[in-house]
Amino acid sequence: MNFLGVCNGKDSGAAIIVDGEIIAAANEERFLRKKLTREFPVNSIEFVLKYSGLTLNEIDYIGCGTWNGIDQEVTVPKFVEDIFYQLENEDVETKSIIKKRVQASLKSDKKYKEILFESLNEIDFPPERVLSCDHHYAHALTGFYCSPFEEGIVFTADGRGDFRSVTLWEAKRGSGLKLIDFTTELTSPGALYGFITKFLGFVPDRHEGKVTGLSARGQLTAAYDLLKKGFFYDEETKTIRSKIGSYYSPFTSAHVEDLFLELKNFSREDIAFAVQKLLEDTLIKFLSRHLQDLNVKSANLCLAGGCFSNVKLNHELFKLPLIKNIYVFPQMGDGGNALGGALHAATTMEKKSYFSLPTAYLGPEYSDDEITQELKKHDLSFEELNTSKLIDRVIELLSNDKIVGWFQGRMEFGPRALGARSILASATDVKITKILNERLHRNDFMPFAPATINDTAKKCFIDWEPDHFSSRFMTLCYKCTPFLKEKCPSVVHVDNTARPQVVFQEDNPKYFKLLKKYIETTGNPVLINTSFNHHEEPIVNSPYDAVRSLLKGNVDFLAIENHLVHKSL
């Protein structure tokens, strides 16, 4: 059977499963060049259908991983209990904020659900063959069924979705997912991190990663205690709680006036440290309590939802004594819920329990003819080289401190560039970070990620093991060895961590060959790998996008399939 997944939430997209195999997935932002667009994913649907060789008429069911509404039996009772708890606080603003939150959620969800079904109606897909599921259930499906585990604990956390913000599940291949516990959207770690992101001068729902980077420069101060007045783990009731009003609001873009006035007495770095530590502490205590209650001795942990784009949080969870291994779904944010919808349809209608996602290379690829036409259109000089010669030339350029755009094969699904749409640079001189930051308009406190091969990873990252599957997707961080810090200091963050991509030959042979030969030739164990895009734009998708980035000066050279391009070659 053929299942199309569609989602028009934040970062809309489409995915397709054919006979139990995940064939293709992409997000609309890459086609429209509008970051995190919510527009109905016309281009994404067109791509996944074309790539799979199917027409819409051959799709058996469409799954949507959101807009399921509030669960009357499970979510409503807890939501009511949460409201009563909030109103005990006697903050005059509490009732008003709760009312606004509920109204905003109902209005927004209704709007985008109507857009979804109206758009599907326009393409003549029968509404009775559209299957919706709970937002966090869709996250949980991606976290577990795309993992390599037979069973595990699934943890989701984000801003909000179908009136929940955190969920915890038991998962087994044979029996599926069983909900253990959850928090409502009134107690949202994503909202907390979001409005602090805004307070620090960044854009909520977009720049939370900047806060994580900044937090490494801070230290523990009373700012942490201020944030705990509004959001905390309650030891008495053994759950995460919030106190809506003067110190917390369940909106990512909230202006929490009393809190913000008091936070002005602290540095940006210390505030970032405080919100990062509070996020870690509350989620760790919530998870740990349930692992103990379940009498778990050792568990595989599966993570999905926007909060788990936070690699520092993932690192702290992985350190827990009861966690055996960890899997972070590579498109962990709402952009992954198109695949979550497809998985819901497939597990519901076919009772499938075995899927795999060995790589994140699920997007479009382009032919030599398409690439050549684009290069000639811009009157660019280029060399056509076989793979070995291309790799030799790129290594020579990187060794001479040139910055190279690396465009190869199918585009990545998710927010991380993984050697299909990457900017590569030498990591040996810290001066390169200043050059890259200026070209790409990045903040100077944001770390650059290292890419290496599995044979070299243990020399670079403390406690890394080959079965750390998520290190392939750049969703974990590790403490760095003295060897890495000495050889490649530009990828070591101020807290001595790095977020690596560890490349295995079977996942990306060409990229692996480049990295392996670079390491052998230079003696340097890693390359800088950052996303191939201009500031505030999505990662490049097409040859046109890559050429445009070259012409903007983001890179010195462009290695696009077997073409080596320079704007003034």
URKALIN-V274428 format. One record per run of one state. SS is the DSSP state (2 for helix, 1 for strand, 0 for the rest). FROM is the first residue (numbers start at 0). TO is the last residue. If there is no record, write none. Layout:
<<SS & FROM & TO> <SS & FROM & TO>>
//
This chain:
<<0 & 0 & 0> <1 & 1 & 6> <0 & 7 & 11> <1 & 12 & 17> <0 & 18 & 19> <1 & 20 & 26> <0 & 27 & 27> <2 & 28 & 31> <0 & 32 & 40> <2 & 41 & 51> <0 & 52 & 54> <2 & 55 & 57> <0 & 58 & 59> <1 & 60 & 63> <0 & 64 & 73> <2 & 74 & 86> <0 & 87 & 92> <2 & 93 & 121> <0 & 122 & 125> <2 & 126 & 128> <1 & 129 & 131> <0 & 132 & 133> <2 & 134 & 144> <0 & 145 & 149> <1 & 150 & 160> <0 & 161 & 162> <1 & 163 & 171> <0 & 172 & 174> <1 & 175 & 183> <0 & 184 & 187> <2 & 188 & 198> <0 & 199 & 206> <2 & 207 & 214> <0 & 215 & 221> <2 & 222 & 227> <0 & 228 & 229> <1 & 230 & 233> <0 & 234 & 237> <1 & 238 & 241> <0 & 242 & 255> <2 & 256 & 262> <0 & 263 & 266> <2 & 267 & 292> <0 & 293 & 297> <1 & 298 & 303> <0 & 304 & 304> <2 & 305 & 308> <0 & 309 & 309> <2 & 310 & 317> <0 & 318 & 321> <1 & 322 & 327> <0 & 328 & 332> <2 & 333 & 348> <0 & 349 & 359> <1 & 360 & 360> <0 & 361 & 366> <2 & 367 & 376> <0 & 377 & 379> <1 & 380 & 383> <0 & 384 & 385> <2 & 386 & 398> <0 & 399 & 402> <1 & 403 & 406> <0 & 407 & 410> <1 & 411 & 411> <0 & 412 & 419> <1 & 420 & 425> <0 & 426 & 429> <2 & 430 & 439> <0 & 440 & 448> <1 & 449 & 452> <2 & 453 & 459> <1 & 460 & 460> <0 & 461 & 467> <2 & 468 & 472> <0 & 473 & 476> <1 & 477 & 479> <0 & 480 & 480> <2 & 481 & 486> <0 & 487 & 487> <2 & 488 & 490> <0 & 491 & 495> <1 & 496 & 497> <0 & 498 & 499> <1 & 500 & 502> <0 & 503 & 507> <2 & 508 & 521> <0 & 522 & 525> <1 & 526 & 530> <0 & 531 & 541> <2 & 542 & 551> <0 & 552 & 555> <1 & 556 & 559> <0 & 560 & 561> <1 & 562 & 565> <0 & 566 & 568>>
//
